[in-house]
Amino acid sequence: MKRHFIIVSGVLFALALRGPSLNAEVVDGQFPVTSNLRAGVAKVDITPPDLAGIKVVGHVREVSSVRDPLRAGVLILDDGETKAAIVTLDTIAAWDEMVKPARESIAKETGVPAANIMVAASHNHSGPGFVENLRWGAGLIKKLTAAAKEAAGNMRTVSIGYSEDRIGFSINRRKTIDGRAVVRLNPEGPNDPRVKVLRFDDGKTLTPMAVMMHAVCHPCFFTWGDKGSQPYPNGYPKMSADFPGEAQTFVEMVYGQRTAAMFMQGCAGDIRPNLPGYPYRCADEADIQWAGRDLGGAVARALALSVTREKLRQRESFYQIRVASEVIELPGKEGPVSSELMAMKIGPFLFLTMPGEPMVEYGFKLEKAIADRATPIIVGYANGNLGYIATADAHKVGGYEPSRSVLKPEAEAIILKQLGALADRVVGDVFESFSKHPKDVEKREAEEKARLQSAQQSKP
């Protein structure tokens, strides 16, 4: 086994080339990072400065004050050849009307192609709407642009750690009785309590530069639930980022405010907080602390585990960024529905996105299809907002999600097939994705050129 020696901040590290990364050990809270990947991150407060006349969306209600701030995060990534960005929002949606101008503005300031920018919302039900509050919306785009510029100005060489943990507050909200779906907290229903956590490290300390947490649950703790539930029969009267905001705050507190925590929502279309009632109640302060600290604690555990020496040895040293996206027409109840799907691969980590509220089974089916080809992270509520994305089986028994969906049952097969095709393009283990035959190279280059151009030409 070959040994190499490097010095970081005056500390001598012995390195052994083994596996996919360097056999790096932590010395005095530092570890060497050998990587082609550079990253920068910034967060910004996006809370409306004036609540007069503003109603929160989701379950619409008036609010009189702010419990905790709404924030956005921007992570810029550069592998030396390709740039990409991930934007996360403490909002109910990544609205179509916001995504295109935000991408264009961020691209202009950072050089990240607009088509390589993922915009994902937590699906928070206690924040403002975009079209209902256009002045706030215009300010939101400016703040995202400023944060992206800040992130691009603070790029560092990083490696990525990954680990998983679990939460205990989510539950399925559908139950089939006598051939029809009813609203019911259903512990036997499908659920995904896993928390997937990526940490971006420069190795100078054990504090990550950035944290990306992914969990599956509606952020609707503070919505009205069953009418008459005390102490908030009309819903919580304050604006809030709900449990994703509470968890981000918790993680940043653990690291002394020296990291930037970001949240990505999974396939939460039929997953909600376990707050019993008729059919469920509005949360209070104890509930939100329970959930926020449950998720935050799971993230903190995963973060700590992923810098142990065994985990450091498993890290990659080469992270290629590959992005593929396509706007497709899905069969809708009132005609075709335009939908943007995206695949973004950063080293071994594969993000697959849908622009709405996919039911939890979508995540399971896509992960099964990916198998051991990559580490999958399935993201809902990203790059647009077409509402509920119900499974074909859910349409058979009805219920809230399929009845509210604008899509027909046939949409599921099309979405799964198209995301599979996009995964093929970015994972790079399908022959057509790496063939050096001139015709194959020409085809890939033409497809990529068209994709980048489409992001500029697509209507808002």
C-alpha positions as CSV (number, residue, x, y, z in Angstrom):
1,M,0.0,0.0,0.0
2,K,1.5,3.3,-1.1
3,R,1.7,6.1,1.5
4,H,1.7,9.8,0.7
5,F,2.2,12.7,3.1
6,I,0.7,16.2,2.9
7,I,0.6,19.1,5.3
8,V,-2.6,21.0,6.1
9,S,-2.4,24.0,8.4
10,G,0.9,22.8,9.8
11,V,-0.4,19.3,10.5
12,L,1.3,16.3,8.8
13,F,-1.2,13.7,7.4
14,A,-0.3,10.2,6.4
15,L,-2.4,9.1,3.4
16,A,-2.9,5.6,2.0
17,L,-4.5,5.1,-1.4
18,R,-7.3,2.7,-0.7
19,G,-10.7,2.4,-2.2
20,P,-12.4,5.3,-3.9
21,S,-10.9,8.0,-1.7
22,L,-7.8,8.7,0.4
23,N,-7.4,6.9,3.7
24,A,-7.7,10.1,5.6
25,E,-7.8,10.4,9.4
26,V,-8.9,13.4,11.5
27,V,-6.0,15.1,13.3
28,D,-6.8,17.9,15.7
29,G,-10.2,18.4,14.0
30,Q,-8.9,18.6,10.5
31,F,-8.7,16.1,7.6
32,P,-7.3,16.4,4.1
33,V,-9.6,16.9,1.2
34,T,-8.5,15.8,-2.3
35,S,-11.2,16.5,-4.8
36,N,-12.0,18.2,-8.1
37,L,-15.2,19.6,-6.6
38,R,-15.6,23.2,-5.5
39,A,-18.6,24.5,-3.7
40,G,-19.9,27.7,-2.2
41,V,-23.1,28.4,-0.1
42,A,-25.1,31.2,1.2
43,K,-28.4,31.7,3.0
44,V,-30.8,34.6,3.1
45,D,-33.9,35.6,5.1
46,I,-36.9,35.8,2.8
47,T,-39.6,36.6,5.4
48,P,-41.9,39.4,4.2
49,P,-40.9,42.6,5.9
50,D,-44.5,43.7,6.3
51,L,-47.3,41.2,7.1
52,A,-50.1,43.7,6.4
53,G,-52.6,42.1,4.0
54,I,-50.6,38.9,3.6
55,K,-52.3,35.5,4.1
56,V,-50.3,32.3,4.3
57,V,-51.1,29.7,1.7
58,G,-51.6,25.9,1.9
59,H,-54.5,26.2,4.3
60,V,-55.2,29.9,3.9
61,R,-55.3,31.9,7.0
62,E,-54.3,35.3,8.3
63,V,-51.2,35.7,10.5
64,S,-50.3,38.6,12.8
65,S,-46.7,38.0,13.5
66,V,-43.6,35.8,12.7
67,R,-42.6,32.8,14.8
68,D,-39.4,32.1,13.0
69,P,-37.9,33.4,9.7
70,L,-38.4,31.9,6.3
71,R,-35.0,31.4,4.6
72,A,-33.6,30.3,1.3
73,G,-30.3,28.6,0.6
74,V,-28.1,28.6,-2.5
75,L,-25.4,25.9,-3.1
76,I,-23.1,26.5,-6.1
77,L,-21.1,23.5,-7.4
78,D,-18.3,23.3,-9.9
79,D,-16.4,20.1,-11.0
80,G,-13.9,22.0,-13.2
81,E,-16.0,21.5,-16.3
82,T,-19.6,21.8,-15.3
83,K,-21.4,24.2,-12.9
84,A,-24.7,23.6,-11.2
85,A,-26.7,25.1,-8.4
86,I,-29.3,24.0,-5.9
87,V,-31.7,26.5,-4.4
88,T,-33.9,25.6,-1.4
89,L,-36.8,27.6,-0.2
90,D,-39.0,27.7,3.0
91,T,-42.0,28.1,0.8
92,I,-45.0,26.0,-0.3
93,A,-43.8,25.7,-3.9
94,A,-41.2,26.4,-6.5
95,W,-43.7,28.4,-8.5
96,D,-43.5,28.4,-12.3
97,E,-43.7,32.2,-12.3
98,M,-40.7,32.4,-10.0
99,V,-38.4,29.6,-11.3
100,K,-37.6,31.0,-14.8
101,P,-36.7,34.6,-13.8
102,A,-34.8,33.3,-10.7
103,R,-32.8,31.0,-12.9
104,E,-32.0,33.7,-15.4
105,S,-30.9,36.2,-12.8
106,I,-28.8,33.6,-11.0
107,A,-27.2,32.5,-14.2
108,K,-26.3,36.1,-15.1
109,E,-24.5,36.7,-11.8
110,T,-22.8,33.3,-11.4
111,G,-22.2,31.8,-14.8
112,V,-24.2,28.7,-13.8
113,P,-26.3,27.7,-16.8
114,A,-30.0,28.3,-16.1
115,A,-30.8,24.7,-17.1
116,N,-28.4,23.5,-14.4
117,I,-30.2,25.3,-11.5
118,M,-32.6,23.2,-9.4
119,V,-35.1,25.2,-7.4
120,A,-36.8,23.2,-4.6
121,A,-39.3,24.1,-2.0
122,S,-39.9,22.6,1.4
123,H,-43.7,22.8,0.8
124,N,-44.2,24.9,3.9
125,H,-47.9,25.7,4.6
126,S,-47.2,28.7,6.8
127,G,-45.6,31.1,4.3
128,P,-46.8,33.6,1.6
129,G,-47.8,32.8,-2.0
130,F,-45.9,34.2,-4.9
131,V,-48.7,35.4,-7.3
132,E,-50.7,36.7,-4.3
133,N,-47.7,38.8,-3.2
134,L,-45.9,39.9,-6.3
135,R,-44.0,42.7,-4.6
136,W,-42.6,40.2,-2.1
137,G,-42.0,37.8,-5.0
138,A,-39.9,40.3,-6.8
139,G,-37.8,40.9,-3.7
140,L,-37.5,37.1,-3.3
141,I,-35.8,36.8,-6.7
142,K,-33.4,39.6,-5.9
143,K,-32.5,38.0,-2.6
144,L,-31.9,34.6,-4.3
145,T,-29.6,36.3,-6.8
146,A,-27.7,38.1,-4.1
147,A,-27.2,34.8,-2.2
148,A,-26.1,33.0,-5.3
149,K,-23.5,35.7,-6.0
150,E,-22.3,35.5,-2.4
151,A,-22.0,31.7,-2.7
152,A,-20.1,31.9,-6.0
153,G,-17.7,34.3,-4.4
154,N,-16.8,31.9,-1.6
155,M,-16.0,28.6,-3.5
156,R,-13.8,26.1,-1.8
157,T,-12.5,22.6,-2.6
158,V,-14.8,20.1,-0.9
159,S,-15.6,16.4,-0.5
160,I,-19.0,15.0,0.3
161,G,-20.0,12.8,3.2
162,Y,-23.3,10.9,3.3
163,S,-25.2,9.1,6.0
164,E,-28.8,8.3,6.9
165,D,-31.0,8.4,10.0
166,R,-34.7,8.3,10.8
167,I,-37.5,10.6,12.0
168,G,-40.5,9.5,14.1
169,F,-43.2,12.1,13.5
170,S,-44.4,11.3,9.9
171,I,-47.4,9.1,9.0
172,N,-49.5,8.1,6.0
173,R,-52.8,10.0,5.8
174,R,-54.8,7.6,3.6
175,K,-56.6,4.4,4.3
176,T,-58.7,2.3,2.0
177,I,-62.0,1.2,3.5
178,D,-64.7,-0.6,1.5
179,G,-63.0,0.2,-1.8
180,R,-62.5,3.9,-1.3
181,A,-59.8,6.1,0.3
182,V,-60.6,8.1,3.4
183,V,-58.5,10.7,5.3
184,R,-57.1,8.8,8.2
185,L,-53.8,8.7,10.1
186,N,-52.6,5.3,9.0
187,P,-49.6,3.7,10.7
188,E,-49.9,0.7,8.4
189,G,-49.8,2.8,5.2
190,P,-46.6,3.3,3.2
191,N,-44.2,5.8,4.7
192,D,-40.5,6.8,4.4
193,P,-39.0,7.9,7.7
194,R,-35.5,7.9,6.4
195,V,-33.4,11.1,6.5
196,K,-30.7,11.4,3.9
197,V,-27.9,13.8,4.8
198,L,-25.0,15.2,2.7
199,R,-22.3,17.3,4.2
200,F,-19.9,19.4,2.1
201,D,-16.5,19.7,3.8
202,D,-13.3,21.6,3.2
203,G,-11.5,19.6,5.8
204,K,-10.3,22.6,7.8
205,T,-12.6,21.7,10.8
206,L,-15.2,19.1,11.7
207,T,-17.9,21.7,11.0
208,P,-19.4,21.2,7.5
209,M,-19.4,24.1,5.1
210,A,-22.9,23.1,4.0
211,V,-25.5,20.6,5.0
212,M,-28.2,19.2,2.7
213,M,-31.0,17.3,4.6
214,H,-33.7,15.3,2.8
215,A,-36.8,14.1,4.5
216,V,-40.4,13.1,3.6
217,C,-43.3,14.8,5.4
218,H,-45.8,17.6,4.7
219,P,-44.7,20.8,6.6
220,C,-48.3,21.4,7.8
221,F,-47.9,21.3,11.5
222,F,-49.5,24.8,11.9
223,T,-52.4,24.4,9.6
224,W,-55.9,24.4,10.9
225,G,-56.6,20.6,10.8
226,D,-60.0,19.8,12.3
227,K,-62.1,22.9,13.0
228,G,-62.4,23.7,16.7
229,S,-59.1,22.0,17.8
230,Q,-57.6,24.0,20.7
231,P,-55.7,26.2,21.2
232,Y,-55.8,27.3,17.5
233,P,-59.1,26.4,15.9
234,N,-58.4,28.6,12.9
235,G,-54.7,27.6,12.5
236,Y,-51.6,29.0,14.1
237,P,-51.6,32.8,13.8
238,K,-47.9,33.3,13.1
239,M,-45.8,32.9,9.9
240,S,-43.3,30.1,10.3
241,A,-40.9,27.8,8.3
242,D,-42.6,24.8,10.1
243,F,-40.5,21.8,11.0
244,P,-37.9,22.2,8.1
245,G,-37.0,25.6,9.4
246,E,-36.9,24.4,13.0
247,A,-34.6,21.6,12.0
248,Q,-32.3,23.9,10.0
249,T,-32.0,26.2,13.0
250,F,-31.2,23.2,15.3
251,V,-28.4,21.9,13.1
252,E,-26.9,25.4,12.7
253,M,-27.0,25.8,16.4
254,V,-25.2,22.5,16.9
255,Y,-22.4,23.9,14.8
256,G,-22.3,27.3,16.5
257,Q,-23.9,29.1,13.4
258,R,-20.8,28.2,11.3
259,T,-22.6,26.0,8.8
260,A,-25.5,26.5,6.3
261,A,-28.2,23.9,6.6
262,M,-30.6,23.4,3.7
263,F,-33.7,21.2,3.4
264,M,-35.0,19.2,0.5
265,Q,-38.5,17.6,0.5
266,G,-39.1,14.1,-0.8
267,C,-42.2,12.4,-2.1
268,A,-44.6,13.7,0.6
269,G,-47.9,13.8,-1.2
270,D,-49.6,11.5,1.2
271,I,-47.4,11.9,4.2
272,R,-48.1,14.3,7.1
273,P,-47.3,14.9,10.7
274,N,-48.7,12.4,13.2
275,L,-51.1,14.8,15.1
276,P,-54.2,12.8,16.0
277,G,-57.7,14.4,15.8
278,Y,-60.7,14.4,13.6
279,P,-58.9,13.7,11.3
280,Y,-56.0,15.7,12.8
281,R,-55.3,18.8,14.8
282,C,-53.3,22.0,14.5
283,A,-49.9,21.8,16.2
284,D,-48.6,24.0,19.1
285,E,-45.2,25.0,20.2
286,A,-44.4,21.6,21.9
287,D,-45.3,19.8,18.7
288,I,-43.0,21.9,16.4
289,Q,-40.1,21.6,18.8
290,W,-40.7,17.8,18.9
291,A,-40.5,17.5,15.1
292,G,-37.8,20.1,14.5
293,R,-35.5,18.6,17.0
294,D,-36.3,15.0,16.0
295,L,-35.3,15.8,12.4
296,G,-32.4,18.1,13.5
297,G,-31.2,15.4,15.9
298,A,-31.3,12.8,13.2
299,V,-29.3,15.1,10.9
300,A,-26.8,15.9,13.6
301,R,-26.2,12.1,14.2
302,A,-25.8,11.5,10.5
303,L,-23.4,14.4,10.2
304,A,-21.2,13.2,13.1
305,L,-21.1,9.6,11.8
306,S,-20.0,10.7,8.3
307,V,-16.7,12.1,9.5
308,T,-15.5,9.0,11.4
309,R,-12.4,7.6,9.8
310,E,-14.2,4.6,8.3
311,K,-16.7,6.9,6.6
312,L,-13.9,9.3,5.4
313,R,-12.2,6.4,3.7
314,Q,-15.3,5.8,1.7
315,R,-15.5,9.3,0.2
316,E,-14.9,9.8,-3.4
317,S,-12.1,12.0,-4.7
318,F,-13.7,12.7,-8.1
319,Y,-17.1,14.2,-8.4
320,Q,-18.5,14.7,-11.9
321,I,-21.5,16.9,-12.3
322,R,-24.0,15.8,-14.9
323,V,-27.4,17.4,-15.4
324,A,-30.3,16.4,-17.7
325,S,-33.8,17.8,-17.8
326,E,-36.8,17.8,-20.1
327,V,-40.1,19.5,-20.3
328,I,-42.7,16.9,-21.2
329,E,-46.5,16.9,-21.7
330,L,-48.4,14.7,-19.2
331,P,-52.0,13.6,-19.7
332,G,-54.2,15.9,-17.7
333,K,-57.9,15.7,-16.9
334,E,-58.5,18.9,-18.9
335,G,-55.7,18.5,-21.5
336,P,-51.9,18.1,-21.6
337,V,-50.0,19.4,-18.6
338,S,-46.4,20.7,-19.1
339,S,-43.9,19.3,-16.6
340,E,-40.2,19.7,-16.1
341,L,-38.3,16.7,-14.9
342,M,-34.6,16.8,-13.9
343,A,-31.8,14.5,-13.1
344,M,-28.7,16.0,-11.4
345,K,-25.7,13.7,-10.5
346,I,-22.9,15.0,-8.3
347,G,-20.4,12.2,-8.0
348,P,-22.3,9.1,-6.7
349,F,-25.4,11.1,-5.6
350,L,-28.3,11.2,-8.0
351,F,-31.1,13.8,-7.5
352,L,-34.3,13.2,-9.5
353,T,-37.0,15.9,-9.3
354,M,-40.7,16.3,-10.0
355,P,-42.6,19.6,-10.1
356,G,-45.4,18.9,-7.6
357,E,-46.5,16.6,-4.8
358,P,-45.6,13.0,-5.6
359,M,-47.1,10.3,-3.4
360,V,-44.5,8.4,-1.3
361,E,-44.6,5.3,-3.6
362,Y,-42.9,7.3,-6.4
363,G,-39.8,7.5,-4.3
364,F,-39.7,3.7,-3.6
365,K,-40.3,2.9,-7.2
366,L,-37.6,5.2,-8.5
367,E,-35.1,4.0,-6.0
368,K,-35.8,0.4,-6.9
369,A,-35.3,1.2,-10.6
370,I,-31.9,2.9,-9.8
371,A,-30.8,-0.1,-7.7
372,D,-27.0,0.1,-7.1
373,R,-26.2,2.4,-9.9
374,A,-26.1,5.6,-7.7
375,T,-27.2,6.9,-4.4
376,P,-30.8,8.2,-5.2
377,I,-32.4,11.3,-3.6
378,I,-35.9,11.8,-5.0
379,V,-37.1,15.4,-4.7
380,G,-40.6,16.7,-5.0
381,Y,-41.8,20.3,-5.2
382,A,-39.0,21.3,-7.5
383,N,-38.7,23.4,-10.7
384,G,-42.4,24.1,-11.0
385,N,-45.7,23.4,-9.3
386,L,-48.4,21.2,-10.9
387,G,-50.0,20.0,-7.6
388,Y,-50.6,16.4,-6.6
389,I,-48.9,13.6,-8.5
390,A,-50.9,10.6,-7.5
391,T,-50.2,7.0,-8.4
392,A,-52.4,5.0,-10.8
393,D,-53.4,2.8,-7.9
394,A,-54.5,5.8,-5.8
395,H,-56.7,6.9,-8.7
396,K,-58.6,3.6,-8.5
397,V,-59.8,4.2,-4.9
398,G,-60.0,8.0,-5.1
399,G,-59.5,10.2,-2.1
400,Y,-58.0,13.7,-1.6
401,E,-54.8,13.5,-3.6
402,P,-56.1,11.9,-6.8
403,S,-59.2,14.0,-6.8
404,R,-57.2,17.2,-6.5
405,S,-54.6,16.2,-9.1
406,V,-54.8,17.7,-12.5
407,L,-53.2,14.6,-14.0
408,K,-54.8,11.3,-15.2
409,P,-53.7,8.0,-13.9
410,E,-51.6,7.3,-17.0
411,A,-49.2,10.1,-16.0
412,E,-47.4,7.8,-13.5
413,A,-45.9,5.4,-16.0
414,I,-44.8,8.3,-18.2
415,I,-43.1,10.1,-15.3
416,L,-41.3,7.0,-14.1
417,K,-40.1,6.1,-17.6
418,Q,-38.9,9.6,-18.4
419,L,-37.0,10.0,-15.1
420,G,-35.4,6.6,-15.8
421,A,-34.2,7.9,-19.2
422,L,-32.8,11.1,-17.6
423,A,-31.1,9.0,-15.0
424,D,-29.5,6.9,-17.8
425,R,-28.1,10.1,-19.3
426,V,-26.4,11.4,-16.1
427,V,-25.4,8.1,-14.4
428,G,-23.3,7.3,-17.5
429,D,-23.3,3.5,-17.4
430,V,-25.6,3.1,-20.4
431,F,-23.6,2.6,-23.6
432,E,-25.2,5.5,-25.5
433,S,-24.2,7.9,-22.6
434,F,-20.5,7.3,-22.9
435,S,-20.0,5.9,-26.4
436,K,-17.2,7.6,-28.4
437,H,-18.7,6.8,-31.7
438,P,-19.0,10.1,-33.7
439,K,-22.7,9.7,-34.2
440,D,-23.3,9.1,-30.5
441,V,-21.1,12.0,-29.5
442,E,-22.9,14.2,-32.0
443,K,-26.3,13.2,-30.7
444,R,-25.4,13.9,-27.1
445,E,-23.9,17.3,-27.9
446,A,-27.0,18.2,-29.8
447,E,-29.3,17.1,-27.0
448,E,-27.3,19.1,-24.4
449,K,-27.3,22.2,-26.6
450,A,-31.0,22.0,-27.0
451,R,-31.5,21.5,-23.3
452,L,-29.5,24.6,-22.4
453,Q,-31.2,26.7,-25.0
454,S,-34.7,25.5,-23.9
455,A,-34.1,26.9,-20.4
456,Q,-33.6,30.4,-22.0
457,Q,-36.6,30.1,-24.3
458,S,-39.2,28.4,-22.1
459,K,-42.1,30.6,-21.1
460,P,-42.4,31.7,-17.4
